[in-house]
Amino acid sequence: MGSKENAKKFLGKWVAKAFASKIPRLKKFANTLLAHRTGIFSWYDYPISTGPLEGLNNKIKVMKRQAYGFRDTEFFKLKIYSLHEKTYALVG
C-alpha cells in the first residue's frame, strides 16, 4: 500500500484529469470523491474495514426473510445472538 501523501497526490491528479475530460458524470464523481476525501484518507490513519459487520448484517437480513410471519421477537433476538457468537464475541 502507498502512503497517505501518495494517495492525496494521486487523487489530485485524477480529479484534475476528470475535470479536464468534460464528461459530466466523471466530473460529478470527482466532486463526490473530493467531498468525501477526509473519510477516504482517514483509512490511512485507521486501516479498518466494515466488511465483517456488513457480512453479519446480511446474515441477519437473510434470517429475517426466512422467518417472515413469525411474531416472536425474543426468539429472533436469540437467533441473532447465536449467529453472532459463532464468529465473534459480543461486546458490551
N, CA, C and O atoms as a CHARMM CRD file, in Angstrom:
* protein
*
  368
    1    1 MET  N      0.84100  -1.17600   0.00000 PROA 1      0.00000
    2    1 MET  CA     0.00000   0.00000   0.00000 PROA 1      0.00000
    3    1 MET  C      0.89000   1.24500   0.00000 PROA 1      0.00000
    4    1 MET  O      1.99200   1.25600   0.55000 PROA 1      0.00000
    5    2 GLY  N      0.38100   2.25700  -0.62000 PROA 2      0.00000
    6    2 GLY  CA     1.10800   3.50800  -0.66100 PROA 2      0.00000
    7    2 GLY  C      0.88900   4.32000   0.59900 PROA 2      0.00000
    8    2 GLY  O      0.20000   3.90100   1.52900 PROA 2      0.00000
    9    3 SER  N      1.48800   5.47900   0.59800 PROA 3      0.00000
   10    3 SER  CA     1.33300   6.35500   1.75500 PROA 3      0.00000
   11    3 SER  C      0.13500   7.27900   1.55600 PROA 3      0.00000
   12    3 SER  O     -0.42600   7.38300   0.46500 PROA 3      0.00000
   13    4 LYS  N     -0.22900   7.93100   2.62600 PROA 4      0.00000
   14    4 LYS  CA    -1.34200   8.88200   2.58200 PROA 4      0.00000
   15    4 LYS  C     -1.00900  10.02900   1.62600 PROA 4      0.00000
   16    4 LYS  O     -1.86900  10.48700   0.87300 PROA 4      0.00000
   17    5 GLU  N      0.22600  10.48400   1.66300 PROA 5      0.00000
   18    5 GLU  CA     0.63400  11.59200   0.78300 PROA 5      0.00000
   19    5 GLU  C      0.56800  11.18300  -0.68300 PROA 5      0.00000
   20    5 GLU  O      0.13400  11.96700  -1.52700 PROA 5      0.00000
   21    6 ASN  N      0.99700   9.95500  -0.99100 PROA 6      0.00000
   22    6 ASN  CA     0.90600   9.47200  -2.37300 PROA 6      0.00000
   23    6 ASN  C     -0.54500   9.38500  -2.82700 PROA 6      0.00000
   24    6 ASN  O     -0.86500   9.70500  -3.97200 PROA 6      0.00000
   25    7 ALA  N     -1.41600   8.95200  -1.92600 PROA 7      0.00000
   26    7 ALA  CA    -2.83900   8.85200  -2.26200 PROA 7      0.00000
   27    7 ALA  C     -3.42300  10.23200  -2.53700 PROA 7      0.00000
   28    7 ALA  O     -4.22700  10.39500  -3.45500 PROA 7      0.00000
   29    8 LYS  N     -3.02400  11.22000  -1.74800 PROA 8      0.00000
   30    8 LYS  CA    -3.51000  12.58800  -1.96400 PROA 8      0.00000
   31    8 LYS  C     -3.05000  13.11800  -3.32100 PROA 8      0.00000
   32    8 LYS  O     -3.82300  13.74100  -4.04900 PROA 8      0.00000
   33    9 LYS  N     -1.78900  12.86600  -3.64800 PROA 9      0.00000
   34    9 LYS  CA    -1.27000  13.30500  -4.95100 PROA 9      0.00000
   35    9 LYS  C     -2.01300  12.61000  -6.08500 PROA 9      0.00000
   36    9 LYS  O     -2.40000  13.24400  -7.06700 PROA 9      0.00000
   37   10 PHE  N     -2.20600  11.30400  -5.94300 PROA 10     0.00000
   38   10 PHE  CA    -2.89900  10.54600  -6.98500 PROA 10     0.00000
   39   10 PHE  C     -4.31400  11.06800  -7.18600 PROA 10     0.00000
   40   10 PHE  O     -4.74900  11.27100  -8.31900 PROA 10     0.00000
   41   11 LEU  N     -5.03500  11.28500  -6.08000 PROA 11     0.00000
   42   11 LEU  CA    -6.40700  11.78300  -6.19200 PROA 11     0.00000
   43   11 LEU  C     -6.42900  13.16400  -6.84400 PROA 11     0.00000
   44   11 LEU  O     -7.28100  13.44300  -7.68700 PROA 11     0.00000
   45   12 GLY  N     -5.50500  14.01200  -6.45800 PROA 12     0.00000
   46   12 GLY  CA    -5.44300  15.34700  -7.05800 PROA 12     0.00000
   47   12 GLY  C     -5.25500  15.29100  -8.56200 PROA 12     0.00000
   48   12 GLY  O     -5.93000  16.00200  -9.30600 PROA 12     0.00000
   49   13 LYS  N     -4.33300  14.44000  -9.00900 PROA 13     0.00000
   50   13 LYS  CA    -4.09200  14.29600 -10.45200 PROA 13     0.00000
   51   13 LYS  C     -5.30000  13.69100 -11.15300 PROA 13     0.00000
   52   13 LYS  O     -5.67900  14.12600 -12.24000 PROA 13     0.00000
   53   14 TRP  N     -5.90100  12.68600 -10.52500 PROA 14     0.00000
   54   14 TRP  CA    -7.05800  12.02200 -11.13700 PROA 14     0.00000
   55   14 TRP  C     -8.22700  12.98700 -11.27000 PROA 14     0.00000
   56   14 TRP  O     -8.89100  13.02200 -12.30600 PROA 14     0.00000
   57   15 VAL  N     -8.48000  13.76900 -10.22600 PROA 15     0.00000
   58   15 VAL  CA    -9.58100  14.73700 -10.25100 PROA 15     0.00000
   59   15 VAL  C     -9.33000  15.79000 -11.33100 PROA 15     0.00000
   60   15 VAL  O    -10.25500  16.18100 -12.04300 PROA 15     0.00000
   61   16 ALA  N     -8.09400  16.24600 -11.45400 PROA 16     0.00000
   62   16 ALA  CA    -7.76700  17.23200 -12.49000 PROA 16     0.00000
   63   16 ALA  C     -8.04800  16.66700 -13.87900 PROA 16     0.00000
   64   16 ALA  O     -8.59500  17.36200 -14.73500 PROA 16     0.00000
   65   17 LYS  N     -7.67500  15.41100 -14.10200 PROA 17     0.00000
   66   17 LYS  CA    -7.95300  14.77500 -15.39900 PROA 17     0.00000
   67   17 LYS  C     -9.45300  14.60100 -15.61800 PROA 17     0.00000
   68   17 LYS  O     -9.94700  14.76600 -16.73400 PROA 17     0.00000
   69   18 ALA  N    -10.17000  14.26800 -14.55100 PROA 18     0.00000
   70   18 ALA  CA   -11.62200  14.08200 -14.66800 PROA 18     0.00000
   71   18 ALA  C    -12.29500  15.39100 -15.05900 PROA 18     0.00000
   72   18 ALA  O    -13.17800  15.40200 -15.91700 PROA 18     0.00000
   73   19 PHE  N    -11.88600  16.49500 -14.43600 PROA 19     0.00000
   74   19 PHE  CA   -12.47400  17.79400 -14.78000 PROA 19     0.00000
   75   19 PHE  C    -12.08700  18.22400 -16.19500 PROA 19     0.00000
   76   19 PHE  O    -12.87900  18.85800 -16.89200 PROA 19     0.00000
   77   20 ALA  N    -10.88300  17.88200 -16.61400 PROA 20     0.00000
   78   20 ALA  CA   -10.43700  18.23700 -17.96300 PROA 20     0.00000
   79   20 ALA  C    -11.14000  17.41100 -19.03400 PROA 20     0.00000
   80   20 ALA  O    -11.17900  17.81300 -20.19600 PROA 20     0.00000
   81   21 SER  N    -11.68900  16.27200 -18.65900 PROA 21     0.00000
   82   21 SER  CA   -12.31200  15.37900 -19.64800 PROA 21     0.00000
   83   21 SER  C    -13.61800  15.92400 -20.20200 PROA 21     0.00000
   84   21 SER  O    -14.02900  15.52600 -21.29200 PROA 21     0.00000
   85   22 LYS  N    -14.27400  16.81400 -19.49200 PROA 22     0.00000
   86   22 LYS  CA   -15.55500  17.39600 -19.89700 PROA 22     0.00000
   87   22 LYS  C    -16.68900  16.37400 -19.92400 PROA 22     0.00000
   88   22 LYS  O    -17.73100  16.62300 -20.53100 PROA 22     0.00000
   89   23 ILE  N    -16.49800  15.23300 -19.27500 PROA 23     0.00000
   90   23 ILE  CA   -17.55200  14.21400 -19.17100 PROA 23     0.00000
   91   23 ILE  C    -18.33300  14.51100 -17.89600 PROA 23     0.00000
   92   23 ILE  O    -17.77900  14.40000 -16.80200 PROA 23     0.00000
   93   24 PRO  N    -19.61400  14.88800 -18.01200 PROA 24     0.00000
   94   24 PRO  CA   -20.37900  15.32000 -16.83500 PROA 24     0.00000
   95   24 PRO  C    -20.41900  14.29600 -15.69600 PROA 24     0.00000
   96   24 PRO  O    -20.25900  14.66700 -14.53300 PROA 24     0.00000
   97   25 ARG  N    -20.62500  13.03700 -16.00700 PROA 25     0.00000
   98   25 ARG  CA   -20.70100  12.02500 -14.94200 PROA 25     0.00000
   99   25 ARG  C    -19.36700  11.84200 -14.23900 PROA 25     0.00000
  100   25 ARG  O    -19.31500  11.63600 -13.02700 PROA 25     0.00000
  101   26 LEU  N    -18.30900  11.91800 -14.99500 PROA 26     0.00000
  102   26 LEU  CA   -16.97600  11.78200 -14.40800 PROA 26     0.00000
  103   26 LEU  C    -16.66700  12.97800 -13.50600 PROA 26     0.00000
  104   26 LEU  O    -16.06500  12.82400 -12.44400 PROA 26     0.00000
  105   27 LYS  N    -17.08400  14.16700 -13.93900 PROA 27     0.00000
  106   27 LYS  CA   -16.89300  15.36600 -13.11900 PROA 27     0.00000
  107   27 LYS  C    -17.70800  15.27500 -11.82800 PROA 27     0.00000
  108   27 LYS  O    -17.24500  15.67400 -10.75900 PROA 27     0.00000
  109   28 LYS  N    -18.92500  14.74700 -11.94400 PROA 28     0.00000
  110   28 LYS  CA   -19.77100  14.59100 -10.75800 PROA 28     0.00000
  111   28 LYS  C    -19.13400  13.60400  -9.77800 PROA 28     0.00000
  112   28 LYS  O    -19.12600  13.84200  -8.57000 PROA 28     0.00000
  113   29 PHE  N    -18.59800  12.49200 -10.30000 PROA 29     0.00000
  114   29 PHE  CA   -17.93000  11.51500  -9.44500 PROA 29     0.00000
  115   29 PHE  C    -16.68900  12.12300  -8.78900 PROA 29     0.00000
  116   29 PHE  O    -16.41000  11.86100  -7.61900 PROA 29     0.00000
  117   30 ALA  N    -15.95200  12.93000  -9.53900 PROA 30     0.00000
  118   30 ALA  CA   -14.77100  13.59600  -8.98100 PROA 30     0.00000
  119   30 ALA  C    -15.17500  14.52000  -7.83500 PROA 30     0.00000
  120   30 ALA  O    -14.49000  14.58200  -6.81400 PROA 30     0.00000
  121   31 ASN  N    -16.28700  15.23700  -8.00300 PROA 31     0.00000
  122   31 ASN  CA   -16.78800  16.09800  -6.92100 PROA 31     0.00000
  123   31 ASN  C    -17.16700  15.27700  -5.69300 PROA 31     0.00000
  124   31 ASN  O    -16.92400  15.69600  -4.56100 PROA 31     0.00000
  125   32 THR  N    -17.76600  14.10400  -5.91900 PROA 32     0.00000
  126   32 THR  CA   -18.13300  13.22300  -4.80600 PROA 32     0.00000
  127   32 THR  C    -16.88000  12.76900  -4.05600 PROA 32     0.00000
  128   32 THR  O    -16.85000  12.77300  -2.82600 PROA 32     0.00000
  129   33 LEU  N    -15.85700  12.38100  -4.80000 PROA 33     0.00000
  130   33 LEU  CA   -14.60000  11.97400  -4.16100 PROA 33     0.00000
  131   33 LEU  C    -13.99700  13.12100  -3.35300 PROA 33     0.00000
  132   33 LEU  O    -13.50400  12.91400  -2.24400 PROA 33     0.00000
  133   34 LEU  N    -14.03800  14.32000  -3.90900 PROA 34     0.00000
  134   34 LEU  CA   -13.49600  15.47400  -3.18100 PROA 34     0.00000
  135   34 LEU  C    -14.29300  15.75300  -1.91300 PROA 34     0.00000
  136   34 LEU  O    -13.72400  16.11200  -0.88300 PROA 34     0.00000
  137   35 ALA  N    -15.60600  15.59000  -1.99000 PROA 35     0.00000
  138   35 ALA  CA   -16.45000  15.83700  -0.81800 PROA 35     0.00000
  139   35 ALA  C    -16.17500  14.83800   0.29800 PROA 35     0.00000
  140   35 ALA  O    -16.34700  15.15400   1.47600 PROA 35     0.00000
  141   36 HSD  N    -15.74800  13.63200  -0.07100 PROA 36     0.00000
  142   36 HSD  CA   -15.52500  12.57200   0.92300 PROA 36     0.00000
  143   36 HSD  C    -14.04100  12.28000   1.16100 PROA 36     0.00000
  144   36 HSD  O    -13.69400  11.26500   1.76500 PROA 36     0.00000
  145   37 ARG  N    -13.18400  13.15500   0.69300 PROA 37     0.00000
  146   37 ARG  CA   -11.74500  12.85100   0.77200 PROA 37     0.00000
  147   37 ARG  C    -11.23700  12.70800   2.19900 PROA 37     0.00000
  148   37 ARG  O    -10.32300  11.92000   2.44400 PROA 37     0.00000
  149   38 THR  N    -11.79900  13.44300   3.14100 PROA 38     0.00000
  150   38 THR  CA   -11.34900  13.31400   4.53500 PROA 38     0.00000
  151   38 THR  C    -11.56800  11.89100   5.03200 PROA 38     0.00000
  152   38 THR  O    -10.68000  11.29600   5.64300 PROA 38     0.00000
  153   39 GLY  N    -12.74700  11.35200   4.76800 PROA 39     0.00000
  154   39 GLY  CA   -13.04600   9.98200   5.17100 PROA 39     0.00000
  155   39 GLY  C    -12.21500   8.96100   4.41600 PROA 39     0.00000
  156   39 GLY  O    -11.77900   7.95800   4.98000 PROA 39     0.00000
  157   40 ILE  N    -12.00000   9.22500   3.13800 PROA 40     0.00000
  158   40 ILE  CA   -11.20000   8.30700   2.31900 PROA 40     0.00000
  159   40 ILE  C     -9.76700   8.24200   2.84700 PROA 40     0.00000
  160   40 ILE  O     -9.20000   7.16000   3.00300 PROA 40     0.00000
  161   41 PHE  N     -9.19600   9.40100   3.11800 PROA 41     0.00000
  162   41 PHE  CA    -7.80700   9.42500   3.58300 PROA 41     0.00000
  163   41 PHE  C     -7.65500   8.99500   5.03200 PROA 41     0.00000
  164   41 PHE  O     -6.55600   8.63500   5.45200 PROA 41     0.00000
  165   42 SER  N     -8.72800   9.02400   5.80100 PROA 42     0.00000
  166   42 SER  CA    -8.62600   8.58000   7.19700 PROA 42     0.00000
  167   42 SER  C     -8.33600   7.08600   7.28000 PROA 42     0.00000
  168   42 SER  O     -7.88900   6.59800   8.31800 PROA 42     0.00000
  169   43 TRP  N     -8.58800   6.35300   6.18700 PROA 43     0.00000
  170   43 TRP  CA    -8.25600   4.93000   6.17100 PROA 43     0.00000
  171   43 TRP  C     -6.76500   4.72700   6.44000 PROA 43     0.00000
  172   43 TRP  O     -6.37300   3.73100   7.04800 PROA 43     0.00000
  173   44 TYR  N     -5.94400   5.65800   5.99200 PROA 44     0.00000
  174   44 TYR  CA    -4.50100   5.52600   6.21300 PROA 44     0.00000
  175   44 TYR  C     -4.13900   5.69300   7.68700 PROA 44     0.00000
  176   44 TYR  O     -3.11500   5.17900   8.13500 PROA 44     0.00000
  177   45 ASP  N     -4.97300   6.40800   8.44300 PROA 45     0.00000
  178   45 ASP  CA    -4.74300   6.56000   9.88000 PROA 45     0.00000
  179   45 ASP  C     -5.32900   5.39300  10.66900 PROA 45     0.00000
  180   45 ASP  O     -4.75600   4.95900  11.66800 PROA 45     0.00000
  181   46 TYR  N     -6.47600   4.88700  10.21100 PROA 46     0.00000
  182   46 TYR  CA    -7.19400   3.80200  10.89600 PROA 46     0.00000
  183   46 TYR  C     -7.60300   2.75200   9.86600 PROA 46     0.00000
  184   46 TYR  O     -8.74900   2.75600   9.41700 PROA 46     0.00000
  185   47 PRO  N     -6.69500   1.85100   9.48100 PROA 47     0.00000
  186   47 PRO  CA    -6.98600   0.89400   8.40100 PROA 47     0.00000
  187   47 PRO  C     -7.90000  -0.25300   8.84900 PROA 47     0.00000
  188   47 PRO  O     -7.45400  -1.38800   9.01600 PROA 47     0.00000
  189   48 ILE  N     -9.16700   0.06100   9.03700 PROA 48     0.00000
  190   48 ILE  CA   -10.13800  -0.96600   9.41000 PROA 48     0.00000
  191   48 ILE  C    -11.17700  -1.08600   8.30600 PROA 48     0.00000
  192   48 ILE  O    -11.36700  -0.16900   7.50700 PROA 48     0.00000
  193   49 SER  N    -11.83800  -2.22000   8.27500 PROA 49     0.00000
  194   49 SER  CA   -12.84500  -2.48400   7.25600 PROA 49     0.00000
  195   49 SER  C    -14.19000  -2.75100   7.91700 PROA 49     0.00000
  196   49 SER  O    -14.25400  -3.30300   9.01500 PROA 49     0.00000
  197   50 THR  N    -15.25300  -2.35700   7.24700 PROA 50     0.00000
  198   50 THR  CA   -16.59700  -2.64800   7.74300 PROA 50     0.00000
  199   50 THR  C    -17.11300  -3.96000   7.16300 PROA 50     0.00000
  200   50 THR  O    -18.26800  -4.32500   7.38500 PROA 50     0.00000
  201   51 GLY  N    -16.27300  -4.66300   6.42800 PROA 51     0.00000
  202   51 GLY  CA   -16.67700  -5.91200   5.78700 PROA 51     0.00000
  203   51 GLY  C    -17.29700  -6.93100   6.72700 PROA 51     0.00000
  204   51 GLY  O    -18.38100  -7.43300   6.43300 PROA 51     0.00000
  205   52 PRO  N    -16.65300  -7.26200   7.85600 PROA 52     0.00000
  206   52 PRO  CA   -17.25600  -8.24600   8.76600 PROA 52     0.00000
  207   52 PRO  C    -18.62300  -7.81600   9.29000 PROA 52     0.00000
  208   52 PRO  O    -19.52800  -8.64100   9.41300 PROA 52     0.00000
  209   53 LEU  N    -18.77600  -6.54000   9.59500 PROA 53     0.00000
  210   53 LEU  CA   -20.06100  -6.04700  10.08700 PROA 53     0.00000
  211   53 LEU  C    -21.13100  -6.12300   9.00200 PROA 53     0.00000
  212   53 LEU  O    -22.26900  -6.50300   9.27600 PROA 53     0.00000
  213   54 GLU  N    -20.77100  -5.76300   7.77400 PROA 54     0.00000
  214   54 GLU  CA   -21.73400  -5.83300   6.67500 PROA 54     0.00000
  215   54 GLU  C    -22.11900  -7.28100   6.38300 PROA 54     0.00000
  216   54 GLU  O    -23.26800  -7.55800   6.03800 PROA 54     0.00000
  217   55 GLY  N    -21.17300  -8.20300   6.51900 PROA 55     0.00000
  218   55 GLY  CA   -21.48500  -9.61900   6.34200 PROA 55     0.00000
  219   55 GLY  C    -22.46300 -10.11700   7.39100 PROA 55     0.00000
  220   55 GLY  O    -23.38200 -10.87500   7.08400 PROA 55     0.00000
  221   56 LEU  N    -22.26100  -9.68600   8.63900 PROA 56     0.00000
  222   56 LEU  CA   -23.17800 -10.06400   9.71600 PROA 56     0.00000
  223   56 LEU  C    -24.56800  -9.48600   9.46400 PROA 56     0.00000
  224   56 LEU  O    -25.56800 -10.17600   9.65800 PROA 56     0.00000
  225   57 ASN  N    -24.64000  -8.21900   9.03300 PROA 57     0.00000
  226   57 ASN  CA   -25.93500  -7.61300   8.71300 PROA 57     0.00000
  227   57 ASN  C    -26.64800  -8.38200   7.61100 PROA 57     0.00000
  228   57 ASN  O    -27.86600  -8.55000   7.66300 PROA 57     0.00000
  229   58 ASN  N    -25.90900  -8.84600   6.62300 PROA 58     0.00000
  230   58 ASN  CA   -26.51200  -9.62400   5.54300 PROA 58     0.00000
  231   58 ASN  C    -27.08100 -10.93600   6.07300 PROA 58     0.00000
  232   58 ASN  O    -28.17500 -11.33900   5.67900 PROA 58     0.00000
  233   59 LYS  N    -26.34800 -11.60500   6.96400 PROA 59     0.00000
  234   59 LYS  CA   -26.84900 -12.85500   7.54800 PROA 59     0.00000
  235   59 LYS  C    -28.13100 -12.61400   8.33300 PROA 59     0.00000
  236   59 LYS  O    -29.04800 -13.43400   8.29400 PROA 59     0.00000
  237   60 ILE  N    -28.20000 -11.48500   9.04900 PROA 60     0.00000
  238   60 ILE  CA   -29.41000 -11.15600   9.81000 PROA 60     0.00000
  239   60 ILE  C    -30.57500 -10.90100   8.86500 PROA 60     0.00000
  240   60 ILE  O    -31.69500 -11.33100   9.13900 PROA 60     0.00000
  241   61 LYS  N    -30.32900 -10.20800   7.75400 PROA 61     0.00000
  242   61 LYS  CA   -31.39600  -9.94900   6.77800 PROA 61     0.00000
  243   61 LYS  C    -31.92900 -11.24800   6.19000 PROA 61     0.00000
  244   61 LYS  O    -33.13800 -11.40400   6.01900 PROA 61     0.00000
  245   62 VAL  N    -31.03200 -12.18300   5.87900 PROA 62     0.00000
  246   62 VAL  CA   -31.45500 -13.48000   5.33900 PROA 62     0.00000
  247   62 VAL  C    -32.29500 -14.22100   6.36700 PROA 62     0.00000
  248   62 VAL  O    -33.33900 -14.78100   6.03200 PROA 62     0.00000
  249   63 MET  N    -31.84600 -14.22700   7.62000 PROA 63     0.00000
  250   63 MET  CA   -32.59700 -14.89700   8.67800 PROA 63     0.00000
  251   63 MET  C    -33.97500 -14.25300   8.84000 PROA 63     0.00000
  252   63 MET  O    -34.96700 -14.94900   9.05500 PROA 63     0.00000
  253   64 LYS  N    -34.03400 -12.93900   8.73900 PROA 64     0.00000
  254   64 LYS  CA   -35.30100 -12.20900   8.87200 PROA 64     0.00000
  255   64 LYS  C    -36.26100 -12.58800   7.74400 PROA 64     0.00000
  256   64 LYS  O    -37.45600 -12.77500   7.97400 PROA 64     0.00000
  257   65 ARG  N    -35.73000 -12.69800   6.52700 PROA 65     0.00000
  258   65 ARG  CA   -36.56700 -13.11500   5.38700 PROA 65     0.00000
  259   65 ARG  C    -37.10000 -14.52200   5.58200 PROA 65     0.00000
  260   65 ARG  O    -38.26200 -14.79600   5.28300 PROA 65     0.00000
  261   66 GLN  N    -36.26100 -15.41000   6.08100 PROA 66     0.00000
  262   66 GLN  CA   -36.67300 -16.79700   6.29000 PROA 66     0.00000
  263   66 GLN  C    -37.71200 -16.90600   7.39500 PROA 66     0.00000
  264   66 GLN  O    -38.50800 -17.84500   7.40700 PROA 66     0.00000
  265   67 ALA  N    -37.71100 -15.95400   8.32500 PROA 67     0.00000
  266   67 ALA  CA   -38.63800 -16.00300   9.46000 PROA 67     0.00000
  267   67 ALA  C    -39.87800 -15.14800   9.22200 PROA 67     0.00000
  268   67 ALA  O    -40.59100 -14.82400  10.17100 PROA 67     0.00000
  269   68 TYR  N    -40.14400 -14.77900   7.97600 PROA 68     0.00000
  270   68 TYR  CA   -41.28900 -13.91100   7.67300 PROA 68     0.00000
  271   68 TYR  C    -42.57400 -14.51000   8.23900 PROA 68     0.00000
  272   68 TYR  O    -42.87600 -15.68000   8.00400 PROA 68     0.00000
  273   69 GLY  N    -43.31800 -13.71400   8.97600 PROA 69     0.00000
  274   69 GLY  CA   -44.58100 -14.16700   9.54400 PROA 69     0.00000
  275   69 GLY  C    -44.49100 -14.57000  10.99900 PROA 69     0.00000
  276   69 GLY  O    -45.50900 -14.60400  11.69100 PROA 69     0.00000
  277   70 PHE  N    -43.29600 -14.87700  11.48200 PROA 70     0.00000
  278   70 PHE  CA   -43.14900 -15.21500  12.89100 PROA 70     0.00000
  279   70 PHE  C    -43.24900 -13.94000  13.72200 PROA 70     0.00000
  280   70 PHE  O    -42.77100 -12.88200  13.31100 PROA 70     0.00000
  281   71 ARG  N    -43.87200 -14.05000  14.89000 PROA 71     0.00000
  282   71 ARG  CA   -44.09000 -12.85600  15.70400 PROA 71     0.00000
  283   71 ARG  C    -43.26200 -12.84000  16.97400 PROA 71     0.00000
  284   71 ARG  O    -43.35400 -11.88900  17.75100 PROA 71     0.00000
  285   72 ASP  N    -42.47100 -13.84700  17.20400 PROA 72     0.00000
  286   72 ASP  CA   -41.71000 -13.94300  18.44700 PROA 72     0.00000
  287   72 ASP  C    -40.38300 -13.18500  18.29800 PROA 72     0.00000
  288   72 ASP  O    -39.39200 -13.74900  17.83500 PROA 72     0.00000
  289   73 THR  N    -40.37100 -11.92200  18.68700 PROA 73     0.00000
  290   73 THR  CA   -39.16000 -11.11400  18.53300 PROA 73     0.00000
  291   73 THR  C    -38.04900 -11.54100  19.48800 PROA 73     0.00000
  292   73 THR  O    -36.87000 -11.39800  19.16700 PROA 73     0.00000
  293   74 GLU  N    -38.41200 -12.06000  20.64500 PROA 74     0.00000
  294   74 GLU  CA   -37.39000 -12.51300  21.59600 PROA 74     0.00000
  295   74 GLU  C    -36.60100 -13.68600  21.01800 PROA 74     0.00000
  296   74 GLU  O    -35.38100 -13.75500  21.17000 PROA 74     0.00000
  297   75 PHE  N    -37.30100 -14.60900  20.35300 PROA 75     0.00000
  298   75 PHE  CA   -36.61800 -15.73900  19.72500 PROA 75     0.00000
  299   75 PHE  C    -35.70900 -15.24100  18.60100 PROA 75     0.00000
  300   75 PHE  O    -34.60300 -15.74700  18.41500 PROA 75     0.00000
  301   76 PHE  N    -36.18700 -14.24900  17.85800 PROA 76     0.00000
  302   76 PHE  CA   -35.37900 -13.67500  16.78000 PROA 76     0.00000
  303   76 PHE  C    -34.09600 -13.05500  17.34500 PROA 76     0.00000
  304   76 PHE  O    -33.02200 -13.21200  16.76500 PROA 76     0.00000
  305   77 LYS  N    -34.21000 -12.35700  18.46700 PROA 77     0.00000
  306   77 LYS  CA   -33.02400 -11.78800  19.11500 PROA 77     0.00000
  307   77 LYS  C    -32.04400 -12.88600  19.52100 PROA 77     0.00000
  308   77 LYS  O    -30.83500 -12.74500  19.33800 PROA 77     0.00000
  309   78 LEU  N    -32.56900 -13.97400  20.07100 PROA 78     0.00000
  310   78 LEU  CA   -31.70200 -15.09100  20.46500 PROA 78     0.00000
  311   78 LEU  C    -30.99200 -15.68900  19.25500 PROA 78     0.00000
  312   78 LEU  O    -29.82100 -16.06100  19.33300 PROA 78     0.00000
  313   79 LYS  N    -31.71100 -15.77900  18.13800 PROA 79     0.00000
  314   79 LYS  CA   -31.09700 -16.30300  16.91000 PROA 79     0.00000
  315   79 LYS  C    -29.95900 -15.38300  16.44900 PROA 79     0.00000
  316   79 LYS  O    -28.91200 -15.85900  16.00800 PROA 79     0.00000
  317   80 ILE  N    -30.16600 -14.08000  16.55200 PROA 80     0.00000
  318   80 ILE  CA   -29.11300 -13.13000  16.17200 PROA 80     0.00000
  319   80 ILE  C    -27.90300 -13.28900  17.08600 PROA 80     0.00000
  320   80 ILE  O    -26.76500 -13.31300  16.61800 PROA 80     0.00000
  321   81 TYR  N    -28.15100 -13.39800  18.39500 PROA 81     0.00000
  322   81 TYR  CA   -27.04300 -13.58500  19.33200 PROA 81     0.00000
  323   81 TYR  C    -26.28300 -14.87500  19.03700 PROA 81     0.00000
  324   81 TYR  O    -25.05300 -14.89500  19.08500 PROA 81     0.00000
  325   82 SER  N    -27.00100 -15.94200  18.73700 PROA 82     0.00000
  326   82 SER  CA   -26.31500 -17.21300  18.46100 PROA 82     0.00000
  327   82 SER  C    -25.51900 -17.12300  17.16600 PROA 82     0.00000
  328   82 SER  O    -24.43800 -17.70200  17.06000 PROA 82     0.00000
  329   83 LEU  N    -26.04100 -16.41000  16.18900 PROA 83     0.00000
  330   83 LEU  CA   -25.32100 -16.21100  14.93600 PROA 83     0.00000
  331   83 LEU  C    -24.04500 -15.42600  15.19100 PROA 83     0.00000
  332   83 LEU  O    -22.98800 -15.73100  14.63700 PROA 83     0.00000
  333   84 HSD  N    -24.15800 -14.42800  16.02300 PROA 84     0.00000
  334   84 HSD  CA   -23.02300 -13.56600  16.33100 PROA 84     0.00000
  335   84 HSD  C    -21.95400 -14.32000  17.10300 PROA 84     0.00000
  336   84 HSD  O    -20.76500 -14.14200  16.83700 PROA 84     0.00000
  337   85 GLU  N    -22.34900 -15.15900  18.05200 PROA 85     0.00000
  338   85 GLU  CA   -21.38400 -15.86700  18.89100 PROA 85     0.00000
  339   85 GLU  C    -20.60600 -16.92500  18.12100 PROA 85     0.00000
  340   85 GLU  O    -19.54100 -17.35100  18.56700 PROA 85     0.00000
  341   86 LYS  N    -21.11400 -17.35100  16.98200 PROA 86     0.00000
  342   86 LYS  CA   -20.38700 -18.34400  16.20000 PROA 86     0.00000
  343   86 LYS  C    -19.08400 -17.77400  15.66200 PROA 86     0.00000
  344   86 LYS  O    -18.10800 -18.50200  15.48200 PROA 86     0.00000
  345   87 THR  N    -19.06900 -16.46900  15.40600 PROA 87     0.00000
  346   87 THR  CA   -17.89100 -15.85700  14.81700 PROA 87     0.00000
  347   87 THR  C    -17.19300 -14.87400  15.73900 PROA 87     0.00000
  348   87 THR  O    -15.96500 -14.84800  15.81400 PROA 87     0.00000
  349   88 TYR  N    -17.97100 -14.07000  16.43700 PROA 88     0.00000
  350   88 TYR  CA   -17.41000 -13.01000  17.26400 PROA 88     0.00000
  351   88 TYR  C    -18.01600 -13.06500  18.65500 PROA 88     0.00000
  352   88 TYR  O    -19.12800 -13.55900  18.83700 PROA 88     0.00000
  353   89 ALA  N    -17.29500 -12.56700  19.61700 PROA 89     0.00000
  354   89 ALA  CA   -17.84900 -12.43600  20.96400 PROA 89     0.00000
  355   89 ALA  C    -18.56100 -11.09400  21.05200 PROA 89     0.00000
  356   89 ALA  O    -18.06200 -10.08300  20.55800 PROA 89     0.00000
  357   90 LEU  N    -19.72700 -11.09100  21.68400 PROA 90     0.00000
  358   90 LEU  CA   -20.45700  -9.83600  21.84400 PROA 90     0.00000
  359   90 LEU  C    -19.70800  -8.93000  22.80000 PROA 90     0.00000
  360   90 LEU  O    -19.13800  -9.38800  23.79100 PROA 90     0.00000
  361   91 VAL  N    -19.71200  -7.66000  22.50100 PROA 91     0.00000
  362   91 VAL  CA   -19.04000  -6.67400  23.33400 PROA 91     0.00000
  363   91 VAL  C    -20.09000  -5.76100  23.93300 PROA 91     0.00000
  364   91 VAL  O    -20.94500  -5.23500  23.22000 PROA 91     0.00000
  365   92 GLY  N    -20.02600  -5.56900  25.26100 PROA 92     0.00000
  366   92 GLY  CA   -20.92700  -4.62700  25.91400 PROA 92     0.00000
  367   92 GLY  C    -22.27700  -5.12300  26.24600 PROA 92     0.00000
  368   92 GLY  O    -23.08900  -4.38100  26.79900 PROA 92     0.00000
